[in-house]
Amino acid sequence: MKAVLLGPNGQLGSDIQAANAAIGSRLSITPVGRAQIDLEDLDRTTLLLRNTPFDVLINCASYHKTDEVERNAQKAFTINAHLVQRLAEICAEKRARFVHFSTDYVFGGNDKREPLCELDTKAPLNVYGASKDMGENLTLQVGSDVLVLRVASLFGVAGSSGKGGNFVETMIRFGRERGELKVVADQFMSPTATADVADALLRLVHAGVEAGIYHVVNSGKASWHEFACRIVQFAGVDARVIPIASAEFVTPAKRPPYSVLSNAKVSGLIGPMRSWEEGLESYLQAKGYRTDSRRAGIG
């Protein structure tokens, strides 16, 4: 199969290519990044993709600088919604499978406080979440062969493109520099290694699963404070991690108090997703940190 990968240089796109190469997959991936096309130019993007042969289009591209998005709504809806609809339409024309990555931030305004499944009502709290929500809706309305894969709180070896490093690297850097971290303890999510998302994606594509929405996250949940505690513990950083309330750390974009995703659906198809702690340990080892899982209760 021939695949085109949009957003190939970010942490998720990088791990998809690495995982595909590692297993000797029959998926032949052509990366298409910023050097080839400006995705805000919908007409040029359409022309390029219509003239490119592929069986699968994988879209890792998005405008995901959450706080910046609050003051750039037009750009967010162009890239995260209208572009995505255009991509789905191109795939429908080619009778190709479209794989689009979405986010746990389509939730947040829900009262539910147990892992959210694919059928739970969406309720985004910020512009980024609203733009991704609209992207999902427009894409699924096309009626083509679409997989919408919702992911959350990603960390990958390539870092988070455009964000100056992912949360893991930020906690390690600040922990070393300051010796103390203040991290919100009342927001809960699903920390997820991009390496595990990449592996799951390839399994889903090769299995030819039916179109629809899938939550592709590591198992378990954590607050950002709990996540930070594990990070410094695993990486051997001598830093104190202090829990604070969201009200003490005000950001332009409101964050969901609870956006933990259930991966039961995808696990039933490709096998259990490992825990986020295991994903974190593997990530740190890949980055060259000497970890001791016993200190964090793994194993």
Contacts in CASP RR format, 6 or more apart in sequence:
PFRMAT RR
TARGET T0000
AUTHOR 0000-0000-0000
METHOD contacts of the structure
MODEL  1
MKAVLLGPNGQLGSDIQAANAAIGSRLSITPVGRAQIDLEDLDRTTLLLR
NTPFDVLINCASYHKTDEVERNAQKAFTINAHLVQRLAEICAEKRARFVH
FSTDYVFGGNDKREPLCELDTKAPLNVYGASKDMGENLTLQVGSDVLVLR
VASLFGVAGSSGKGGNFVETMIRFGRERGELKVVADQFMSPTATADVADA
LLRLVHAGVEAGIYHVVNSGKASWHEFACRIVQFAGVDARVIPIASAEFV
TPAKRPPYSVLSNAKVSGLIGPMRSWEEGLESYLQAKGYRTDSRRAGIG
1 26 0 8 1.000
1 27 0 8 1.000
1 28 0 8 1.000
1 55 0 8 1.000
1 56 0 8 1.000
1 205 0 8 1.000
2 28 0 8 1.000
2 30 0 8 1.000
2 53 0 8 1.000
2 54 0 8 1.000
2 55 0 8 1.000
2 56 0 8 1.000
3 27 0 8 1.000
3 28 0 8 1.000
3 29 0 8 1.000
3 30 0 8 1.000
3 54 0 8 1.000
3 55 0 8 1.000
3 56 0 8 1.000
3 57 0 8 1.000
3 58 0 8 1.000
3 205 0 8 1.000
4 29 0 8 1.000
4 30 0 8 1.000
4 32 0 8 1.000
4 49 0 8 1.000
4 52 0 8 1.000
4 54 0 8 1.000
4 56 0 8 1.000
4 57 0 8 1.000
4 58 0 8 1.000
5 13 0 8 1.000
5 16 0 8 1.000
5 17 0 8 1.000
5 29 0 8 1.000
5 30 0 8 1.000
5 31 0 8 1.000
5 32 0 8 1.000
5 58 0 8 1.000
5 60 0 8 1.000
6 32 0 8 1.000
6 33 0 8 1.000
6 39 0 8 1.000
6 57 0 8 1.000
6 58 0 8 1.000
6 59 0 8 1.000
6 60 0 8 1.000
6 61 0 8 1.000
6 87 0 8 1.000
7 13 0 8 1.000
7 31 0 8 1.000
7 32 0 8 1.000
7 33 0 8 1.000
7 59 0 8 1.000
7 60 0 8 1.000
7 61 0 8 1.000
7 161 0 8 1.000
8 14 0 8 1.000
8 16 0 8 1.000
8 17 0 8 1.000
8 31 0 8 1.000
8 32 0 8 1.000
8 33 0 8 1.000
8 60 0 8 1.000
9 31 0 8 1.000
9 33 0 8 1.000
9 34 0 8 1.000
9 158 0 8 1.000
9 161 0 8 1.000
10 60 0 8 1.000
10 158 0 8 1.000
10 159 0 8 1.000
10 160 0 8 1.000
10 161 0 8 1.000
11 154 0 8 1.000
11 155 0 8 1.000
11 156 0 8 1.000
11 157 0 8 1.000
11 158 0 8 1.000
11 159 0 8 1.000
11 160 0 8 1.000
11 161 0 8 1.000
11 166 0 8 1.000
11 194 0 8 1.000
12 60 0 8 1.000
12 101 0 8 1.000
12 151 0 8 1.000
12 154 0 8 1.000
12 156 0 8 1.000
12 194 0 8 1.000
12 197 0 8 1.000
12 198 0 8 1.000
13 60 0 8 1.000
13 158 0 8 1.000
13 194 0 8 1.000
13 198 0 8 1.000
14 156 0 8 1.000
14 157 0 8 1.000
14 158 0 8 1.000
14 194 0 8 1.000
15 156 0 8 1.000
15 157 0 8 1.000
15 158 0 8 1.000
15 194 0 8 1.000
15 195 0 8 1.000
15 197 0 8 1.000
15 198 0 8 1.000
16 29 0 8 1.000
16 58 0 8 1.000
16 60 0 8 1.000
16 198 0 8 1.000
16 201 0 8 1.000
16 202 0 8 1.000
17 29 0 8 1.000
17 31 0 8 1.000
18 195 0 8 1.000
18 198 0 8 1.000
19 25 0 8 1.000
19 195 0 8 1.000
19 198 0 8 1.000
19 199 0 8 1.000
19 201 0 8 1.000
19 202 0 8 1.000
20 27 0 8 1.000
20 29 0 8 1.000
20 198 0 8 1.000
20 202 0 8 1.000
23 202 0 8 1.000
25 202 0 8 1.000
25 206 0 8 1.000
26 206 0 8 1.000
27 56 0 8 1.000
27 202 0 8 1.000
27 205 0 8 1.000
27 206 0 8 1.000
29 58 0 8 1.000
30 52 0 8 1.000
30 54 0 8 1.000
32 48 0 8 1.000
32 52 0 8 1.000
33 61 0 8 1.000
36 48 0 8 1.000
37 44 0 8 1.000
37 45 0 8 1.000
37 48 0 8 1.000
38 44 0 8 1.000
38 45 0 8 1.000
39 45 0 8 1.000
39 61 0 8 1.000
39 79 0 8 1.000
39 83 0 8 1.000
40 75 0 8 1.000
40 78 0 8 1.000
40 79 0 8 1.000
40 83 0 8 1.000
42 78 0 8 1.000
42 82 0 8 1.000
42 83 0 8 1.000
42 86 0 8 1.000
45 83 0 8 1.000
45 86 0 8 1.000
46 86 0 8 1.000
46 90 0 8 1.000
49 57 0 8 1.000
49 87 0 8 1.000
49 90 0 8 1.000
50 90 0 8 1.000
50 93 0 8 1.000
54 94 0 8 1.000
54 96 0 8 1.000
55 96 0 8 1.000
55 97 0 8 1.000
56 96 0 8 1.000
56 97 0 8 1.000
56 98 0 8 1.000
56 99 0 8 1.000
56 205 0 8 1.000
57 87 0 8 1.000
57 90 0 8 1.000
57 91 0 8 1.000
57 96 0 8 1.000
57 97 0 8 1.000
57 98 0 8 1.000
57 99 0 8 1.000
58 99 0 8 1.000
58 201 0 8 1.000
59 84 0 8 1.000
59 87 0 8 1.000
59 98 0 8 1.000
59 99 0 8 1.000
59 100 0 8 1.000
59 101 0 8 1.000
60 101 0 8 1.000
61 79 0 8 1.000
61 83 0 8 1.000
62 79 0 8 1.000
62 80 0 8 1.000
62 101 0 8 1.000
62 132 0 8 1.000
63 69 0 8 1.000
63 72 0 8 1.000
63 75 0 8 1.000
63 76 0 8 1.000
63 79 0 8 1.000
63 80 0 8 1.000
63 128 0 8 1.000
63 131 0 8 1.000
64 103 0 8 1.000
64 128 0 8 1.000
64 163 0 8 1.000
65 162 0 8 1.000
65 163 0 8 1.000
66 105 0 8 1.000
66 126 0 8 1.000
66 128 0 8 1.000
66 251 0 8 1.000
66 253 0 8 1.000
66 255 0 8 1.000
67 251 0 8 1.000
67 252 0 8 1.000
67 253 0 8 1.000
69 75 0 8 1.000
69 76 0 8 1.000
69 126 0 8 1.000
69 127 0 8 1.000
69 128 0 8 1.000
69 131 0 8 1.000
69 253 0 8 1.000
70 126 0 8 1.000
70 127 0 8 1.000
70 128 0 8 1.000
70 252 0 8 1.000
70 253 0 8 1.000
71 252 0 8 1.000
73 127 0 8 1.000
73 131 0 8 1.000
76 127 0 8 1.000
76 128 0 8 1.000
76 131 0 8 1.000
77 131 0 8 1.000
77 134 0 8 1.000
79 131 0 8 1.000
80 128 0 8 1.000
80 131 0 8 1.000
80 132 0 8 1.000
80 134 0 8 1.000
80 135 0 8 1.000
81 131 0 8 1.000
81 132 0 8 1.000
81 134 0 8 1.000
81 135 0 8 1.000
81 138 0 8 1.000
82 138 0 8 1.000
84 100 0 8 1.000
84 135 0 8 1.000
84 136 0 8 1.000
84 138 0 8 1.000
84 139 0 8 1.000
85 135 0 8 1.000
85 138 0 8 1.000
85 139 0 8 1.000
85 141 0 8 1.000
85 142 0 8 1.000
87 98 0 8 1.000
87 100 0 8 1.000
87 139 0 8 1.000
88 98 0 8 1.000
88 100 0 8 1.000
88 138 0 8 1.000
88 139 0 8 1.000
88 142 0 8 1.000
88 143 0 8 1.000
88 144 0 8 1.000
88 146 0 8 1.000
89 142 0 8 1.000
89 144 0 8 1.000
90 96 0 8 1.000
91 97 0 8 1.000
91 98 0 8 1.000
91 144 0 8 1.000
91 145 0 8 1.000
91 146 0 8 1.000
92 98 0 8 1.000
92 142 0 8 1.000
92 143 0 8 1.000
92 144 0 8 1.000
92 145 0 8 1.000
95 145 0 8 1.000
96 145 0 8 1.000
97 145 0 8 1.000
97 146 0 8 1.000
97 147 0 8 1.000
97 205 0 8 1.000
98 139 0 8 1.000
98 144 0 8 1.000
98 145 0 8 1.000
98 146 0 8 1.000
98 147 0 8 1.000
99 146 0 8 1.000
99 147 0 8 1.000
99 149 0 8 1.000
99 201 0 8 1.000
99 205 0 8 1.000
100 135 0 8 1.000
100 136 0 8 1.000
100 139 0 8 1.000
100 146 0 8 1.000
100 147 0 8 1.000
100 148 0 8 1.000
100 149 0 8 1.000
101 149 0 8 1.000
101 150 0 8 1.000
101 151 0 8 1.000
102 132 0 8 1.000
102 135 0 8 1.000
102 136 0 8 1.000
102 148 0 8 1.000
102 149 0 8 1.000
102 150 0 8 1.000
102 151 0 8 1.000
102 213 0 8 1.000
103 128 0 8 1.000
103 129 0 8 1.000
103 132 0 8 1.000
103 150 0 8 1.000
103 151 0 8 1.000
103 152 0 8 1.000
104 116 0 8 1.000
104 150 0 8 1.000
104 151 0 8 1.000
104 152 0 8 1.000
104 153 0 8 1.000
104 189 0 8 1.000
104 190 0 8 1.000
104 217 0 8 1.000
104 256 0 8 1.000
104 259 0 8 1.000
104 260 0 8 1.000
104 261 0 8 1.000
105 124 0 8 1.000
105 125 0 8 1.000
105 126 0 8 1.000
105 128 0 8 1.000
105 129 0 8 1.000
105 132 0 8 1.000
105 256 0 8 1.000
105 259 0 8 1.000
106 122 0 8 1.000
106 123 0 8 1.000
106 124 0 8 1.000
106 129 0 8 1.000
106 132 0 8 1.000
106 133 0 8 1.000
106 136 0 8 1.000
106 150 0 8 1.000
107 116 0 8 1.000
107 120 0 8 1.000
107 122 0 8 1.000
107 123 0 8 1.000
107 124 0 8 1.000
107 256 0 8 1.000
107 258 0 8 1.000
107 259 0 8 1.000
108 123 0 8 1.000
108 124 0 8 1.000
108 125 0 8 1.000
108 256 0 8 1.000
108 257 0 8 1.000
108 258 0 8 1.000
108 259 0 8 1.000
109 123 0 8 1.000
109 124 0 8 1.000
109 125 0 8 1.000
109 256 0 8 1.000
109 257 0 8 1.000
110 116 0 8 1.000
110 120 0 8 1.000
110 121 0 8 1.000
110 123 0 8 1.000
110 258 0 8 1.000
112 120 0 8 1.000
112 258 0 8 1.000
113 258 0 8 1.000
114 260 0 8 1.000
115 190 0 8 1.000
115 221 0 8 1.000
115 260 0 8 1.000
115 261 0 8 1.000
115 262 0 8 1.000
115 264 0 8 1.000
116 215 0 8 1.000
116 259 0 8 1.000
116 260 0 8 1.000
116 261 0 8 1.000
116 262 0 8 1.000
117 215 0 8 1.000
117 262 0 8 1.000
117 264 0 8 1.000
117 265 0 8 1.000
118 150 0 8 1.000
118 212 0 8 1.000
118 213 0 8 1.000
118 214 0 8 1.000
118 215 0 8 1.000
118 265 0 8 1.000
122 133 0 8 1.000
122 136 0 8 1.000
124 130 0 8 1.000
124 132 0 8 1.000
124 133 0 8 1.000
125 254 0 8 1.000
125 255 0 8 1.000
125 256 0 8 1.000
126 253 0 8 1.000
126 254 0 8 1.000
126 255 0 8 1.000
127 253 0 8 1.000
128 253 0 8 1.000
136 148 0 8 1.000
136 213 0 8 1.000
139 146 0 8 1.000
139 148 0 8 1.000
140 146 0 8 1.000
140 148 0 8 1.000
140 212 0 8 1.000
140 213 0 8 1.000
143 211 0 8 1.000
144 211 0 8 1.000
145 211 0 8 1.000
146 211 0 8 1.000
146 212 0 8 1.000
147 204 0 8 1.000
147 205 0 8 1.000
147 209 0 8 1.000
147 211 0 8 1.000
147 212 0 8 1.000
147 214 0 8 1.000
148 212 0 8 1.000
148 213 0 8 1.000
148 214 0 8 1.000
149 197 0 8 1.000
149 200 0 8 1.000
149 201 0 8 1.000
149 204 0 8 1.000
149 213 0 8 1.000
149 214 0 8 1.000
149 215 0 8 1.000
149 216 0 8 1.000
150 213 0 8 1.000
150 214 0 8 1.000
150 215 0 8 1.000
150 216 0 8 1.000
150 217 0 8 1.000
150 261 0 8 1.000
151 192 0 8 1.000
151 197 0 8 1.000
151 216 0 8 1.000
151 217 0 8 1.000
152 189 0 8 1.000
152 190 0 8 1.000
152 191 0 8 1.000
152 192 0 8 1.000
152 217 0 8 1.000
152 259 0 8 1.000
152 261 0 8 1.000
153 167 0 8 1.000
153 189 0 8 1.000
153 190 0 8 1.000
153 191 0 8 1.000
153 192 0 8 1.000
153 227 0 8 1.000
154 160 0 8 1.000
154 166 0 8 1.000
154 192 0 8 1.000
154 193 0 8 1.000
154 194 0 8 1.000
154 197 0 8 1.000
155 166 0 8 1.000
155 167 0 8 1.000
155 168 0 8 1.000
155 169 0 8 1.000
155 191 0 8 1.000
155 192 0 8 1.000
155 193 0 8 1.000
155 194 0 8 1.000
155 280 0 8 1.000
155 283 0 8 1.000
156 166 0 8 1.000
156 168 0 8 1.000
156 193 0 8 1.000
156 194 0 8 1.000
156 195 0 8 1.000
156 283 0 8 1.000
157 194 0 8 1.000
157 195 0 8 1.000
157 283 0 8 1.000
157 286 0 8 1.000
157 287 0 8 1.000
158 194 0 8 1.000
159 165 0 8 1.000
159 166 0 8 1.000
159 169 0 8 1.000
160 166 0 8 1.000
164 170 0 8 1.000
167 224 0 8 1.000
167 227 0 8 1.000
167 228 0 8 1.000
167 231 0 8 1.000
168 231 0 8 1.000
168 280 0 8 1.000
168 283 0 8 1.000
168 284 0 8 1.000
171 181 0 8 1.000
171 183 0 8 1.000
171 228 0 8 1.000
171 231 0 8 1.000
171 232 0 8 1.000
171 237 0 8 1.000
172 231 0 8 1.000
172 232 0 8 1.000
172 235 0 8 1.000
172 237 0 8 1.000
174 181 0 8 1.000
174 239 0 8 1.000
175 181 0 8 1.000
175 232 0 8 1.000
175 237 0 8 1.000
175 239 0 8 1.000
176 237 0 8 1.000
176 239 0 8 1.000
178 239 0 8 1.000
179 238 0 8 1.000
179 239 0 8 1.000
179 240 0 8 1.000
180 239 0 8 1.000
180 240 0 8 1.000
180 241 0 8 1.000
180 242 0 8 1.000
181 228 0 8 1.000
181 232 0 8 1.000
181 239 0 8 1.000
181 240 0 8 1.000
181 241 0 8 1.000
181 242 0 8 1.000
182 242 0 8 1.000
182 244 0 8 1.000
182 248 0 8 1.000
182 249 0 8 1.000
183 224 0 8 1.000
183 225 0 8 1.000
183 227 0 8 1.000
183 228 0 8 1.000
183 241 0 8 1.000
183 242 0 8 1.000
183 243 0 8 1.000
183 244 0 8 1.000
184 223 0 8 1.000
184 224 0 8 1.000
184 225 0 8 1.000
184 243 0 8 1.000
184 244 0 8 1.000
184 245 0 8 1.000
184 246 0 8 1.000
184 248 0 8 1.000
184 249 0 8 1.000
184 255 0 8 1.000
185 223 0 8 1.000
185 224 0 8 1.000
185 225 0 8 1.000
185 226 0 8 1.000
185 243 0 8 1.000
185 244 0 8 1.000
185 245 0 8 1.000
186 223 0 8 1.000
186 245 0 8 1.000
186 246 0 8 1.000
186 257 0 8 1.000
187 223 0 8 1.000
187 224 0 8 1.000
187 246 0 8 1.000
187 255 0 8 1.000
187 256 0 8 1.000
187 257 0 8 1.000
187 258 0 8 1.000
188 221 0 8 1.000
188 222 0 8 1.000
188 223 0 8 1.000
188 257 0 8 1.000
188 258 0 8 1.000
188 259 0 8 1.000
188 260 0 8 1.000
189 221 0 8 1.000
189 222 0 8 1.000
189 223 0 8 1.000
189 224 0 8 1.000
189 256 0 8 1.000
189 258 0 8 1.000
189 259 0 8 1.000
189 260 0 8 1.000
190 217 0 8 1.000
190 218 0 8 1.000
190 220 0 8 1.000
190 221 0 8 1.000
190 222 0 8 1.000
190 259 0 8 1.000
190 260 0 8 1.000
190 261 0 8 1.000
190 263 0 8 1.000
190 276 0 8 1.000
191 218 0 8 1.000
191 222 0 8 1.000
191 227 0 8 1.000
191 276 0 8 1.000
191 280 0 8 1.000
192 216 0 8 1.000
192 217 0 8 1.000
192 218 0 8 1.000
192 276 0 8 1.000
193 218 0 8 1.000
193 276 0 8 1.000
193 279 0 8 1.000
193 280 0 8 1.000
193 282 0 8 1.000
193 283 0 8 1.000
195 279 0 8 1.000
195 282 0 8 1.000
195 283 0 8 1.000
195 286 0 8 1.000
196 218 0 8 1.000
196 273 0 8 1.000
196 274 0 8 1.000
196 279 0 8 1.000
197 216 0 8 1.000
197 217 0 8 1.000
200 216 0 8 1.000
200 266 0 8 1.000
200 270 0 8 1.000
200 273 0 8 1.000
201 216 0 8 1.000
203 269 0 8 1.000
203 270 0 8 1.000
204 214 0 8 1.000
204 216 0 8 1.000
204 266 0 8 1.000
204 269 0 8 1.000
204 270 0 8 1.000
207 269 0 8 1.000
207 270 0 8 1.000
209 269 0 8 1.000
214 265 0 8 1.000
214 266 0 8 1.000
215 261 0 8 1.000
215 262 0 8 1.000
215 263 0 8 1.000
215 265 0 8 1.000
215 266 0 8 1.000
216 263 0 8 1.000
216 266 0 8 1.000
216 273 0 8 1.000
217 261 0 8 1.000
217 263 0 8 1.000
217 273 0 8 1.000
217 276 0 8 1.000
218 263 0 8 1.000
218 273 0 8 1.000
218 274 0 8 1.000
218 275 0 8 1.000
218 276 0 8 1.000
218 278 0 8 1.000
218 279 0 8 1.000
219 263 0 8 1.000
219 267 0 8 1.000
219 272 0 8 1.000
219 273 0 8 1.000
219 274 0 8 1.000
219 275 0 8 1.000
219 276 0 8 1.000
220 260 0 8 1.000
220 275 0 8 1.000
220 276 0 8 1.000
221 260 0 8 1.000
222 230 0 8 1.000
222 276 0 8 1.000
223 243 0 8 1.000
225 241 0 8 1.000
225 243 0 8 1.000
225 244 0 8 1.000
227 276 0 8 1.000
228 241 0 8 1.000
229 241 0 8 1.000
230 277 0 8 1.000
230 280 0 8 1.000
230 296 0 8 1.000
231 237 0 8 1.000
231 280 0 8 1.000
232 238 0 8 1.000
232 239 0 8 1.000
232 241 0 8 1.000
233 295 0 8 1.000
233 296 0 8 1.000
234 280 0 8 1.000
234 281 0 8 1.000
234 284 0 8 1.000
234 289 0 8 1.000
234 291 0 8 1.000
234 292 0 8 1.000
234 293 0 8 1.000
234 295 0 8 1.000
234 296 0 8 1.000
235 284 0 8 1.000
235 289 0 8 1.000
235 291 0 8 1.000
236 289 0 8 1.000
236 290 0 8 1.000
236 291 0 8 1.000
246 255 0 8 1.000
246 257 0 8 1.000
263 273 0 8 1.000
266 273 0 8 1.000
267 273 0 8 1.000
275 298 0 8 1.000
277 293 0 8 1.000
277 296 0 8 1.000
277 297 0 8 1.000
277 298 0 8 1.000
278 298 0 8 1.000
281 291 0 8 1.000
281 293 0 8 1.000
281 296 0 8 1.000
281 298 0 8 1.000
284 291 0 8 1.000
285 291 0 8 1.000
293 299 0 8 1.000
END
